[in-house]
Amino acid sequence: GHQFFDNLVILQLQLQKQTQGIHSHKTTVLSTSYLNMHSSFVPYRVAADYLTKLLEAADLPLPVVGVICGSGLSGLSKTLEGKKLTVPYKDIPGFPSKTTVQGHSGELVFGMLSGVPAICFRGRFHTYEGHAPKTVVLPVNVMRCLDVRICIITNAAGGLNPDYNVGDVVAVSDHLAIPNLAGNSALVGPNDEELGPRFPSTSDAYPESLRGTAAKAAKELGINYLRSHGTYAFVVGPMYESKAECRFLRTLGADAVGMSTIPEVVVAHHCGMNVLCLSLITNKAVMEGDEGEAVANHAEVLEVAVKRAGEMQTLVQKIVELIKRDVIPSLAPSRKISLAVSEEDLVTVKPTGVSTLQSMALACTLVGLGIFIGMKQRR
């Protein structure tokens, strides 16, 4: 059963590469005998290998800083300077073909950010879209495989702290993740020891040094709405929280609430990346009052994000400028991640131009064959 599932993963990645026009170089395909690697470790290595080859072809360096854009904040990619490389998610092996949420563009951009090689993900994946936790954090694992050292994660969030105002930016210092406590974590399952330990801590997931850098950047820019610390509560969504749920989260100590970010933070920290999380407060969570009063909606979230977009871009630019000067020089060397999925039995295949219909037929045939073999074995 496990071998059949693993072979289907291999087939999916092979066919995806062959049918998406990625034919500018030979395609490294997985061998069906990679018994030394769990199937869940494969997609981000294949994606990183593909992106590395694109960077080499474009004569661009590997990124040092990675930025994940939250709802309405895809404009952060406009801060990238110099020669740029844009890659739609649908072209990346193992990635979902698109994001389904308004305000998430579904592509990544390479370029220079304040003089630092960077990658910017314009849109993220959410569990409420039906994605598995490991798919949600796929961009983070890809960043680690590309040797990204600093991960800046942004989001739009509802304010639970009564002192917060719409438009405030919170440098998150802690989180509350009930889905994780209930077992819905991206780290559940076999652990990729090359990326990080089996039992990582999360009490130090938000280094004070980076939050201090953000505060310093805001001060230099004259921004007075940056909160230097706060606790972010992660909920799955897609429904906004009820008034009772908001009161519950606030009682537990949460200052803001949203439907993303924490899976990415946990995995980035597990991988050894330095994380800075910036939450833009786009609405005040409703905890009291009559029915229908100040009902939360996505249009309101996007409206506030658009209004703050320019200032957020300037803030991130300044933060990276200070990171380049004060943080990057002191970073310890990182361990390179092997992108080979089977060093003993790699197969190099020239693209065959398989059509989508042929791919579907082949996949269905293999699924049917697997079911038939399984039934025979049970007998």
Buried (B, 14 or more C-beta within 10 A) or exposed (E): EEEBEBBBBBBBBBBBBBBBEBEEEEBBBBBBEBEEBBBBBBBBBBBBBBBBBBBEEEEBEBBBBBBBBBBBBBBBBBBBEEEBBBBBBEBBBBBBEBBBBEBBBBBBBBBBBBEBBBBBBBBBBBBBBEBEBBBBBBBBBBBBBBBBBBBBBBBBBBBBBEEBEBBBBBBBBBBBBBBBEEEBBBBEEEBBEBBBEEEBEBEEBBBEEBBBBBBBBBEEBEBEBBBBBBBBBBBBBEEBBEBEBBBBBBEEEBBBBBBBBBBBBBBBBBBBBBBBBBBBBBBBBBBEEEEEEEEBEBEBBBBBBEBBBEBBBBBBBBBBBBBBEBBBEEEEEEEEBEBEBBEEEEEEEEBEEBEEEBBEEBBEEBEEEBEEEEEEEEE
